[in-house]
């Protein structure tokens, strides 16, 4: 295959997952080898997240190790606007992480191929917790995608609890021009310097 270059936030995310997964694992003292991890790149759970709907947006990535589940958002220094050196996580991003964490801690493989039973058991709890949002309906694409991802995560990471679900913000920066910002509670910022690995303004995605 010919060489592939990428530009922008999405490309940096894929580049980091291919070449810098160890940075994420080491930050959390996770002893899993990068080659033993499972990665979902830009998994989508619906683009338009409305209060009364079941959709809740897209992660930039989900990284699953033998020890932890990392729910990942990404920002880079060329696009993000920082006030007083601090980056703010938007409310819809916080909700996305809360909703997926809820699914992950309530899901059990016994519901596989029977999403309807999962909905019946938990729909009231879900609506109360998330102020009117509804759980994904049985037979819909969202439910199918969720079931697949949840089962794959539980297959890789044998123990899942609120303690080992990590909310992560990857911040891509060029150390010669910028520096990582601070971040509020609830998320862990992991800075990744791309300055020495770009050609022009592009990162190499392959080989």
ZAZALO-170158 format. One record per residue (C-alpha): residue number from 1; x, y, z; chain. Coordinates in steps of 0.5 Angstrom, whole numbers. Example, Ala and Ser with C-alpha at 12.3 -4.5 7.8 and 13.67 -1.06 7.14 Angstrom:
ATOM     i      px      py      pz   ch
ATOM     1      25      -9      16    A
ATOM     2      27      -2      14    A
***
This chain:
ATOM     i      px      py      pz   ch
ATOM     1       0       0       0    A
ATOM     2       2       7      -1    A
ATOM     3       4      12       4    A
ATOM     4      -2      15       7    A
ATOM     5      -2      22      10    A
ATOM     6      -7      25      15    A
ATOM     7      -9      32      17    A
ATOM     8     -13      35      23    A
ATOM     9     -16      33      29    A
ATOM    10     -19      26      27    A
ATOM    11     -12      24      23    A
ATOM    12      -8      26      30    A
ATOM    13     -13      21      34    A
ATOM    14     -12      15      29    A
ATOM    15      -4      17      29    A
ATOM    16      -4      17      36    A
ATOM    17      -8      10      37    A
ATOM    18      -3       7      32    A
ATOM    19       3      10      35    A
ATOM    20       2      13      42    A
ATOM    21      -3       8      45    A
ATOM    22       3       7      50    A
ATOM    23       2      14      53    A
ATOM    24      -5      13      55    A
ATOM    25      -3       6      58    A
ATOM    26       3       9      62    A
ATOM    27      -1      15      64    A
ATOM    28      -6      10      68    A
ATOM    29       0       5      70    A
ATOM    30      -4       0      66    A
ATOM    31       1      -6      65    A
ATOM    32      -3      -8      58    A
ATOM    33       1      -9      52    A
ATOM    34      -2      -4      47    A
ATOM    35      -2     -10      42    A
ATOM    36      -7     -13      47    A
ATOM    37     -12      -7      47    A
ATOM    38     -18      -7      43    A
ATOM    39     -20       0      40    A
ATOM    40     -26       3      37    A
ATOM    41     -24       9      32    A
ATOM    42     -30      14      32    A
ATOM    43     -36      10      34    A
ATOM    44     -42      14      33    A
ATOM    45     -48      13      37    A
ATOM    46     -52      18      33    A
ATOM    47     -50      25      31    A
ATOM    48     -56      29      34    A
ATOM    49     -57      28      41    A
ATOM    50     -63      31      43    A
ATOM    51     -66      31      50    A
ATOM    52     -72      26      49    A
ATOM    53     -68      22      44    A
ATOM    54     -64      16      45    A
ATOM    55     -58      18      41    A
ATOM    56     -52      21      45    A
ATOM    57     -46      23      40    A
ATOM    58     -39      20      38    A
ATOM    59     -33      19      41    A
ATOM    60     -27      20      38    A
ATOM    61     -25      13      40    A
ATOM    62     -26       8      46    A
ATOM    63     -19       4      48    A
ATOM    64     -20      -2      52    A
ATOM    65     -15      -6      55    A
ATOM    66     -15     -12      60    A
ATOM    67     -15      -7      66    A
ATOM    68     -19      -1      64    A
ATOM    69     -24       2      59    A
ATOM    70     -22       9      56    A
ATOM    71     -27      14      53    A
ATOM    72     -23      19      49    A
ATOM    73     -25      26      46    A
ATOM    74     -19      29      42    A
ATOM    75     -17      37      41    A
ATOM    76     -11      40      38    A
ATOM    77      -8      46      39    A
ATOM    78      -9      49      32    A
ATOM    79     -17      49      33    A
ATOM    80     -19      49      40    A
ATOM    81     -20      56      44    A
ATOM    82     -17      56      51    A
ATOM    83     -19      61      56    A
ATOM    84     -13      62      62    A
ATOM    85     -10      56      59    A
ATOM    86     -16      52      61    A
ATOM    87     -20      47      56    A
ATOM    88     -27      46      58    A
ATOM    89     -31      40      56    A
ATOM    90     -38      41      53    A
ATOM    91     -44      39      57    A
ATOM    92     -46      34      51    A
ATOM    93     -39      31      52    A
ATOM    94     -40      30      59    A
ATOM    95     -47      27      58    A
ATOM    96     -44      22      53    A
ATOM    97     -39      20      57    A
ATOM    98     -44      19      63    A
ATOM    99     -49      15      58    A
ATOM   100     -44      10      55    A
ATOM   101     -41       9      62    A
ATOM   102     -49       7      65    A
ATOM   103     -50       2      59    A
ATOM   104     -43      -1      60    A
ATOM   105     -44      -2      68    A
ATOM   106     -51      -4      67    A
ATOM   107     -50      -9      61    A
ATOM   108     -49     -16      62    A
ATOM   109     -48     -22      56    A
ATOM   110     -54     -25      59    A
ATOM   111     -58     -20      55    A
ATOM   112     -55     -22      48    A
ATOM   113     -60     -22      43    A
ATOM   114     -65     -20      47    A
ATOM   115     -64     -13      48    A
ATOM   116     -72     -12      49    A
ATOM   117     -71     -15      56    A
ATOM   118     -65     -10      58    A
ATOM   119     -70      -4      56    A
ATOM   120     -76      -7      60    A
ATOM   121     -71      -8      66    A
ATOM   122     -68      -1      66    A
ATOM   123     -72       4      62    A
ATOM   124     -75       7      68    A
ATOM   125     -68       8      71    A
ATOM   126     -65      11      65    A
ATOM   127     -70      16      64    A
ATOM   128     -70      18      71    A
ATOM   129     -62      19      71    A
ATOM   130     -62      22      64    A
ATOM   131     -68      27      65    A
ATOM   132     -72      24      60    A
ATOM   133     -67      21      55    A
ATOM   134     -70      14      53    A
ATOM   135     -66       8      52    A
ATOM   136     -64       5      45    A
ATOM   137     -70       2      42    A
ATOM   138     -70      -6      41    A
ATOM   139     -68      -7      33    A
ATOM   140     -66       0      32    A
ATOM   141     -59       1      29    A
ATOM   142     -56       4      35    A
ATOM   143     -58      -2      40    A
ATOM   144     -55      -6      35    A
ATOM   145     -48      -2      35    A
ATOM   146     -49      -2      43    A
ATOM   147     -50      -9      44    A
ATOM   148     -44     -11      39    A
ATOM   149     -39      -6      43    A
ATOM   150     -41      -7      50    A
ATOM   151     -40     -15      49    A
ATOM   152     -33     -14      45    A
ATOM   153     -31      -9      51    A
ATOM   154     -33     -14      56    A
ATOM   155     -30     -20      53    A
ATOM   156     -23     -16      53    A
ATOM   157     -24     -12      60    A
ATOM   158     -26     -18      65    A
ATOM   159     -28     -13      70    A
ATOM   160     -32      -7      69    A
ATOM   161     -34      -2      74    A
ATOM   162     -34       6      75    A
ATOM   163     -27       5      78    A
ATOM   164     -24       3      71    A
ATOM   165     -28       7      66    A
ATOM   166     -23      13      65    A
ATOM   167     -25      19      61    A
ATOM   168     -20      22      57    A
ATOM   169     -18      28      53    A
ATOM   170     -12      27      48    A
ATOM   171      -9      34      47    A
ATOM   172      -5      34      41    A
ATOM   173       0      40      41    A
ATOM   174       7      42      38    A
ATOM   175      12      44      44    A
ATOM   176      15      49      40    A
ATOM   177       9      53      39    A
ATOM   178       4      51      45    A
ATOM   179       3      48      51    A
ATOM   180      -2      43      54    A
ATOM   181      -8      47      58    A
ATOM   182     -11      45      64    A
ATOM   183     -17      41      65    A
ATOM   184     -23      41      70    A
ATOM   185     -25      35      74    A
ATOM   186     -28      29      71    A
ATOM   187     -23      28      65    A
ATOM   188     -16      26      65    A
ATOM   189     -12      30      60    A
ATOM   190      -6      27      56    A
ATOM   191      -2      31      52    A
ATOM   192       2      28      46    A
ATOM   193       7      32      42    A
ATOM   194       6      32      35    A
ATOM   195      12      37      33    A
ATOM   196      17      32      31    A
ATOM   197      13      27      28    A
ATOM   198      10      32      22    A
ATOM   199      12      33      15    A
ATOM   200       9      40      13    A
ATOM   201       3      40      18    A
ATOM   202       1      32      16    A
ATOM   203       2      26      20    A
ATOM   204       4      19      17    A
ATOM   205      -2      14      18    A
ATOM   206       1       9      14    A
ATOM   207       6       5      14    A
***
